[in-house]
Amino acid sequence: MANTGIILQKLVNTHTGVEVERWVGNHVQNAEAFKPHRHDHYTCLLLEKGKIDIMLDFQPVTVKPRILFISYPGQVHQVISSPGGAGWYVSFDSRLIDEPIRSTRNSSTK
């Protein structure tokens, strides 16, 4: 695949295939979240308060409290701003999702 200049974030340093992190406003540990990027894994974000403005596949999306945001492997996204946003994000290896479910999700996006 050609180098598109879009960062590929990999799930590393986890023996379980799952990583849980706290999201607090614009002070997230991973500054690359604010640049266009994609993952080699699933990431779910659940806000407790505030909001997060995201570009998802180059379309604007606002994530509000109690809405589960899911980023699929390979999906391009970028955090634009996170004023007062606080919550949790969970990243997990795609191998933790049964193949029939992954296939259903992949065929529904075509």
N, C-alpha and C positions, 0 to 999 in steps of 0.2 A: 504494500500500500504506500502511496506517495506521502511525503511529509507535507501535511497541510498547515503546519504551524500551530495547530491546536494541541495543547498539552494533554497527554494521556496519564491520568493518575492511577497508580496501581495500589492494590491493597497489599500492604507488606507489614511485617512485624506482628503478625497475629497467627498463632498456631490453631486457633479455632475457626478462622475464616470470618470472624465477626469483630467489628470495632465499634464502640459506642463513645461518642464525644459530646461535650456540651457546646451549644451555640449561644454566644452572647453578643448581640449587636454586631457592630462592624469589627469587633475585636476577636475574630476567629483565628485559631492557631494557624490555619492554612491560608496564606495570602493568595495562593493560586486560585482559590474559590472565586476571587474577584476578576479573574481573567477567563476568557473562553477556554473550556476544557471538557474532557470526557473521562469516564472511568472504565476500568476493566471489571467492574463489580456493580452491584446495586447499591443505591444510597437512599435512605428514607429520612425525611426531616419532619419533625412534629414540633410546632411552635406552641409555647405556653402563653406568650404575649408578644405584642408588637406585630411587625410584618417584615417580609423579605421580598424585595423585587428581584426577579430572576428573568434572564433571557433563556428560554428553553427551545432548542431547535430554532433559534433566531426569532422567536415570538415572545412578547412580554407576558409574564405571569406574575401575579402577586399571591404570595403564600401568607395566609392569615392564621390565627390560632385555631387549633382543633381541626385543621385540614392536613391530611397526610400527603406530603409531596414525595413522589418516587421518581428517581432518576435511574433509568435502565442502563446496562452496559453499552457504551458507545454513543449514548445520547449527548449531544453538545449542549452545554449550559454554562451560565455565568451569573454570579450574584452581582447585581447592580448596586443595591443598597440594602441595609438591614436596620432601619431606625427603630431602636427599642426592641428588636427581635431577640427573643430568648427561648430556648428550647433544647431539643436533643436531635442528634442525627446518628443513624445507625448505618454502617456500611457492612455489606456481607457478600461473600464469594458467590458467584452465580451457580457454582456446583451445589450449593445448599438448596437450590430450587429444583424440584423434580423435572426431568427432561420434558415430559408431556406438558407441563405448565409453561416452561420456557418456550416450547414450540408453539403453543397456543398464543402466547403473548407476541412472539415474533411474526406469526402469520396474520395477526390482527392489525399489525402496523403497515402491512404491504398494500 
